Amino acid sequence: MVNQTSDEGCLSRVRRGGGAEGPLQPFRKKAPFNELPCFHAIAHSFPRRQPCRSFLFNSFRTLSVATGGVVGSFTVPRGSLRIRPGQDRTLFRFHWTRDTGHKSPVTASCYNLPPMARQRLGQHFLSDLHWREEIARAIRVSPHSTVPLPGDDKHCWIEIGSGHGEMTEHLLAAGAPVHAIELDPSLIAGLRRLAKKFSNLNVIPGDILEADLAAIASGRRIRVYGNLPYYITSPILQHLFSFADLIDEIHVVIQSEVAARLAAQPGTRDYGYLSVLTQLYARPEFVFELPRDAFSPPPEVTSALVTLRFPGERAKLRLADESRFLDFVKLCFSQKRKTLVNNLRSLAKPAAIREILASLDLRPDSRAEQLSVSQFASLQARLVPGADPKP
């Protein structure tokens, strides 16, 4: 039994009773499990007579599909609609094909229901076709982009969490090799079927946190796209930053609040350690927000597309030890409401810290959220022995 997804444009209905005449009952989101699931995916399937996914249901009585103008687009030759037993004797599969005459709705909200999104993996699939195109334009892989990416043989795309291929085909259209990294084993088969159609697609089962991007890129410069699970956004970004010398751009869909922190400027509420980390390696841009109903299942929070262009401040600072610098920044933010004098007591006496802050034209009561990346580097160089920039 699949879960049901409500859709205002879908008029699929089921008739109760073993073939008896009676009024059609609309299928509701919380219908009992002994009723048919809503087959509104029929109305949202891709055009040009492509076979769509089958759906399981546990009781076949009478199915009536009324889709408000879509009915005429279904084909009637034998084999277009058929019922056959599933693996379980109590289950059946419903198959269909679509005609070419009907324009597919903007929201393909249910073609990707089986396999189900896994909560433990933080899966929220980008099901809205309009927002897919908007993202494709923003990252310059759409033919409708204002300035499409130039064709070359020096770059490749690495896609994080390819899912059912929601954005994969857009990336493939740019012509460069696409390496699709997917952790969920149930989605790999669908991506491999897509790879048979596109010679420039390489499917990589596994965890992005364990992926060696240098080996995957094989000498090419890297562009990254990903719809990231919200609960591991920071670890993924830190892993990507470890390959910063190979990456030109990162485009990620993440939680809006996190996106705001990445692009926050000093002196603002959202500015913190993650802001400094990101801006050390890249130049972040908050591109636009995406509504919750653009995803299936919809997340609890609003999402946003963020673009990170490389390099960031590290190209100017030439730090002797980047990990040591980031540890210093963590210490500065260890108690955000405290002043730097208080947070850095383990490194120097308060009077010495105030003197160094004055030499950098900073107030003695300055807090970490008021310092830019370059000011953190200057403060570390004065406070920590051996932290001077590379010559």
C-alpha distance (Angstrom), angle and dihedral (degrees) to the residues before:
residue distance angle dihedral
M1 . . .
V2 3.77 . .
N3 3.75 124.9 .
Q4 3.78 116.2 -105.5
T5 3.78 126.1 -119.9
S6 3.78 120.0 -158.2
D7 3.79 117.7 -131.6
E8 3.80 124.3 179.4
G9 3.80 92.8 -148.6
C10 3.79 94.2 54.1
L11 3.79 119.6 92.8
S12 3.81 97.6 176.9
R13 3.80 110.0 144.7
V14 3.78 141.1 178.2
R15 3.77 129.9 -141.2
R16 3.77 117.3 -137.2
G17 3.77 121.2 -138.0
G18 3.79 131.6 52.5
G19 3.78 96.6 -72.9
A20 3.81 93.7 -47.9
E21 3.76 117.6 143.9
G22 3.74 115.2 -107.9
P23 3.78 143.5 124.1
L24 3.78 118.2 -54.5
Q25 3.79 112.1 -107.3
P26 3.82 116.4 -145.6
F27 3.78 113.3 -123.9
R28 3.79 109.9 -116.0
K29 3.78 130.5 -155.2
K30 3.80 92.8 -110.8
A31 3.80 98.3 39.8
P32 3.81 118.5 153.5
F33 3.77 115.6 -90.9
N34 3.82 92.2 -115.8
E35 3.80 91.5 67.6
L36 3.76 127.6 82.9
P37 3.80 117.2 -90.1
C38 3.77 116.4 -115.4
F39 3.80 109.5 -92.3
H40 3.77 95.0 -158.4
A41 3.80 88.2 131.9
I42 3.81 84.3 82.1
A43 3.77 89.3 70.3
H44 3.80 92.5 45.9
S45 3.79 100.2 46.0
F46 3.77 121.3 119.6
P47 3.83 117.5 -87.2
R48 3.82 131.2 -115.1
R49 3.79 97.8 64.7
Q50 3.77 95.7 -71.8
P51 3.82 112.3 163.9
C52 3.77 111.2 -111.5
R53 3.78 130.8 -146.0
S54 3.78 118.8 -76.6
F55 3.79 121.1 -117.7
L56 3.78 126.8 -147.6
F57 3.78 124.2 -134.4
N58 3.77 130.9 172.3
S59 3.80 104.9 -140.6
F60 3.79 125.4 38.8
R61 3.79 113.2 -162.9
T62 3.78 116.4 131.9
L63 3.77 124.4 -21.9
S64 3.75 121.8 -165.2
V65 3.79 118.8 -177.2
A66 3.79 114.9 -160.7
T67 3.77 112.2 170.7
G68 3.79 104.7 166.2
G69 3.78 103.6 -110.4
V70 3.79 96.7 -11.2
V71 3.79 94.6 88.9
G72 3.79 93.1 80.1
S73 3.77 91.2 58.1
F74 3.78 95.6 62.4
T75 3.79 115.3 98.7
V76 3.77 120.8 -122.6
P77 3.83 105.2 -159.3
R78 3.76 115.8 117.3
G79 3.77 111.3 -80.4
S80 3.78 95.9 31.5
L81 3.81 92.0 102.0
R82 3.74 121.1 20.2
I83 3.77 141.5 154.6
R84 3.76 123.3 -143.6
P85 3.82 134.2 165.2
G86 3.74 119.2 -89.3
Q87 3.77 125.9 -139.9
D88 3.77 90.1 -81.1
R89 3.80 113.6 60.0
T90 3.77 90.9 -133.0
L91 3.79 91.9 54.9
F92 3.78 131.9 75.5
R93 3.77 134.3 -169.0
F94 3.77 124.6 -133.7
H95 3.82 116.8 -150.7
W96 3.77 131.2 -175.9
T97 3.78 144.8 161.7
R98 3.77 129.8 -141.9
D99 3.79 129.3 -128.7
T100 3.81 120.8 -130.2
G101 3.78 96.7 -122.1
H102 3.80 99.4 78.7
K103 3.76 123.1 79.4
S104 3.77 111.5 -129.7
P105 3.82 115.3 -119.0
V106 3.78 119.8 -108.4
T107 3.79 92.8 -111.3
A108 3.79 117.5 61.6
S109 3.75 90.8 -173.8
C110 3.75 102.6 159.3
Y111 3.79 113.2 28.5
N112 3.76 87.0 94.6
L113 3.80 100.4 49.6
P114 3.79 95.8 107.7
P115 2.96 113.7 82.8
M116 3.79 92.3 41.8
A117 3.77 122.6 -128.2
R118 3.77 110.4 -99.3
Q119 3.77 115.3 -131.2
R120 3.78 93.4 -156.2
L121 3.82 89.3 59.5
G122 3.80 93.3 47.6
Q123 3.80 91.9 -123.3
H124 3.81 118.4 179.9
F125 3.79 109.4 161.4
L126 3.80 118.9 -148.3
S127 3.81 98.4 -120.9
D128 3.81 101.4 163.2
L129 3.80 110.6 97.9
H130 3.80 92.9 -158.2
W131 3.80 93.0 57.5
R132 3.79 91.6 45.3
E133 3.80 88.7 57.9
E134 3.82 91.6 45.3
I135 3.80 90.3 54.0
A136 3.81 91.3 45.3
R137 3.79 89.6 54.2
A138 3.79 92.9 46.5
I139 3.80 93.7 51.9
R140 3.82 90.0 42.6
V141 3.80 100.6 -118.6
S142 3.81 95.3 113.6
P143 3.81 120.1 91.2
H144 3.81 84.4 -132.7
S145 3.82 93.3 59.7
T146 3.78 114.8 122.4
V147 3.81 90.3 -126.5
P148 3.83 109.5 14.5
L149 3.77 118.3 -155.4
P150 3.80 112.3 -88.6
G151 3.77 114.3 -110.3
D152 3.80 112.5 -111.1
D153 3.78 140.5 143.5
K154 3.80 95.7 -126.8
H155 3.82 100.7 80.7
C156 3.78 139.3 61.6
W157 3.79 134.4 -173.1
I158 3.79 123.2 -124.2
E159 3.79 111.3 -163.0
I160 3.80 117.8 -160.4
G161 3.80 115.0 -148.3
S162 3.81 99.8 -0.8
G163 3.82 93.1 -172.3
H164 3.79 110.8 -179.1
G165 3.79 91.2 -17.6
E166 3.80 95.7 -87.8
M167 3.82 91.7 157.2
T168 3.79 100.0 11.6
E169 3.80 95.6 92.0
H170 3.80 90.5 51.0
L171 3.81 89.6 54.4
L172 3.80 91.6 45.9
A173 3.80 90.8 53.4
A174 3.81 89.2 66.4
G175 3.82 88.0 68.1
A176 3.82 99.4 -127.4
P177 3.81 121.8 117.2
V178 3.81 112.9 -84.3
H179 3.80 120.9 -153.0
A180 3.80 107.8 -162.2
I181 3.81 112.7 -158.6
E182 3.81 113.8 -164.2
L183 3.80 128.0 171.3
D184 3.82 99.4 -170.2
P185 3.85 109.1 88.1
S186 3.81 91.5 -156.6
L187 3.81 90.8 65.5
I188 3.79 98.6 47.6
A189 3.82 96.0 82.6
G190 3.81 92.4 56.4
L191 3.79 91.6 49.6
R192 3.80 91.3 49.5
R193 3.79 90.0 52.7
L194 3.79 86.9 53.9
A195 3.81 89.5 49.9
K196 3.81 89.5 60.0
K197 3.81 88.4 62.9
F198 3.81 96.0 44.3
S199 3.77 119.8 47.7
N200 3.81 91.7 -164.9
L201 3.83 93.7 62.2
N202 3.80 119.9 98.0
V203 3.82 115.9 -174.7
I204 3.81 114.9 -150.2
P205 3.82 116.7 -171.4
G206 3.78 110.0 -152.2
D207 3.78 149.7 68.1
I208 3.80 120.1 -52.2
L209 3.81 88.9 -144.2
E210 3.80 88.7 64.7
A211 3.80 97.5 39.1
D212 3.79 121.1 116.4
L213 3.79 100.6 -141.4
A214 3.80 92.8 -172.4
A215 3.80 91.5 58.3
I216 3.81 92.0 44.5
A217 3.82 94.1 50.1
S218 3.82 92.4 48.7
G219 3.78 95.3 -154.9
R220 3.80 98.4 -36.4
R221 3.77 125.4 119.8
I222 3.81 112.2 -105.3
R223 3.78 134.5 -123.7
V224 3.81 115.6 -177.2
Y225 3.78 131.0 -154.4
G226 3.79 125.3 177.9
N227 3.78 144.5 156.8
L228 3.79 93.7 -144.1
P229 3.82 127.1 -151.7
Y230 3.78 103.5 -111.6
Y231 3.78 96.0 -133.8
I232 3.82 94.9 60.4
T233 3.81 101.4 33.8
S234 3.82 94.5 117.7
P235 3.83 96.3 48.6
I236 3.81 90.5 49.1
L237 3.80 92.7 50.0
Q238 3.80 92.0 48.1
H239 3.81 89.6 50.9
L240 3.80 90.7 50.6
F241 3.80 91.5 48.3
S242 3.79 89.2 58.6
F243 3.84 85.4 68.8
A244 3.81 93.7 43.7
D245 3.81 93.6 128.7
L246 3.83 89.7 62.8
I247 3.81 99.4 43.2
D248 3.80 127.4 86.3
E249 3.81 100.3 175.0
I250 3.80 140.6 7.8
H251 3.80 121.1 -164.6
V252 3.80 115.0 -174.5
V253 3.78 136.9 171.1
I254 3.80 107.2 -141.6
Q255 3.79 141.1 149.7
S256 3.82 110.8 -57.1
E257 3.79 93.8 -126.3
V258 3.79 91.1 54.3
A259 3.80 90.8 45.9
A260 3.80 89.6 54.6
R261 3.80 90.1 51.8
L262 3.79 92.7 52.2
A263 3.80 92.6 54.6
A264 3.83 97.9 34.6
Q265 3.79 119.6 128.2
P266 3.83 126.5 -136.4
G267 3.78 113.7 -81.2
T268 3.81 95.0 30.8
R269 3.79 127.9 112.0
D270 3.81 94.9 -113.7
Y271 3.80 96.0 50.4
G272 3.79 113.2 111.6
Y273 3.78 146.4 121.4
L274 3.83 93.3 -51.3
S275 3.81 89.1 53.5
V276 3.81 92.0 53.7
L277 3.80 92.4 44.5
T278 3.80 92.0 51.5
Q279 3.80 96.1 43.3
L280 3.79 91.5 47.9
Y281 3.81 89.3 64.4
A282 3.80 104.2 24.6
R283 3.79 148.4 13.6
P284 3.82 105.7 -111.8
E285 3.80 125.9 -151.2
F286 3.79 125.0 -170.6
V287 3.82 99.2 -140.2
F288 3.82 106.1 -179.4
E289 3.79 144.1 -45.1
L290 3.81 125.1 -104.6
P291 3.81 122.1 -148.1
R292 3.78 120.5 -118.7
D293 3.79 93.1 -115.8
A294 3.81 90.0 62.6
F295 3.82 87.0 78.5
S296 3.77 134.8 64.5
P297 2.96 112.5 -116.1
P298 3.82 92.8 21.5
P299 3.82 113.9 -124.7
E300 3.78 122.6 -126.6
V301 3.81 91.8 -115.8
T302 3.79 139.0 48.4
S303 3.80 117.0 -96.0
A304 3.78 132.8 -146.5
L305 3.78 140.1 -164.2
V306 3.79 114.0 -123.0
T307 3.79 126.3 -172.8
L308 3.81 121.2 -155.0
R309 3.79 116.0 -165.4
F310 3.78 120.2 -164.8
P311 2.96 141.0 -96.2
G312 3.79 109.7 38.7
E313 3.80 132.2 -177.5
R314 3.80 93.0 -50.1
A315 3.80 89.7 77.9
K316 3.81 89.1 64.2
L317 3.81 99.9 35.5
R318 3.81 100.1 51.5
L319 3.82 92.8 -158.7
A320 3.78 117.6 -156.5
D321 3.82 93.2 -140.3
E322 3.82 118.6 12.0
S323 3.80 96.0 -170.8
R324 3.80 90.3 51.5
F325 3.80 89.7 49.5
L326 3.82 91.6 51.9
D327 3.79 90.4 49.7
F328 3.80 87.8 54.0
V329 3.83 90.9 50.9
K330 3.82 89.9 49.8
L331 3.78 89.0 53.9
C332 3.80 90.7 50.8
F333 3.82 90.2 53.3
S334 3.81 95.1 39.5
Q335 3.82 90.7 109.2
K336 3.77 105.9 19.4
R337 3.79 96.3 -165.8
K338 3.79 92.2 51.4
T339 3.78 123.1 87.1
L340 3.78 122.0 -109.7
V341 3.80 89.1 -108.2
N342 3.80 89.5 62.5
N343 3.81 97.2 41.0
L344 3.82 94.0 48.6
R345 3.82 97.9 47.8
S346 3.80 89.8 112.8
L347 3.82 89.9 63.4
A348 3.82 103.4 42.1
K349 3.77 144.3 -9.0
P350 3.82 116.7 -81.6
A351 3.80 93.0 -112.8
A352 3.80 91.8 53.8
I353 3.80 91.6 48.3
R354 3.82 91.6 51.1
E355 3.79 90.1 50.4
I356 3.81 92.0 51.9
L357 3.82 91.5 47.2
A358 3.80 89.6 52.5
S359 3.80 90.8 51.4
L360 3.82 88.2 55.6
D361 3.83 91.6 49.7
L362 3.81 90.9 -109.4
R363 3.79 126.4 136.8
P364 3.82 116.8 -106.7
D365 3.82 89.6 -121.4
S366 3.81 94.3 50.9
R367 3.79 118.8 144.6
A368 3.79 127.3 -147.9
E369 3.81 93.0 -109.0
Q370 3.83 89.2 65.8
L371 3.82 97.1 58.5
S372 3.79 126.5 89.7
V373 3.80 122.4 -138.9
S374 3.80 91.8 -99.0
Q375 3.81 91.5 49.8
F376 3.81 90.3 53.1
A377 3.79 88.3 52.7
S378 3.82 92.0 50.3
L379 3.81 91.7 47.3
Q380 3.79 92.1 50.1
A381 3.80 91.8 48.5
R382 3.83 90.0 55.4
L383 3.82 96.2 42.9
V384 3.80 105.9 35.4
P385 3.82 120.7 58.0
G386 3.79 113.2 -126.6
A387 3.81 94.4 19.1
D388 3.79 94.7 110.5
P389 3.83 115.9 130.6
K390 3.81 120.4 -96.2
P391 3.82 113.1 -90.0
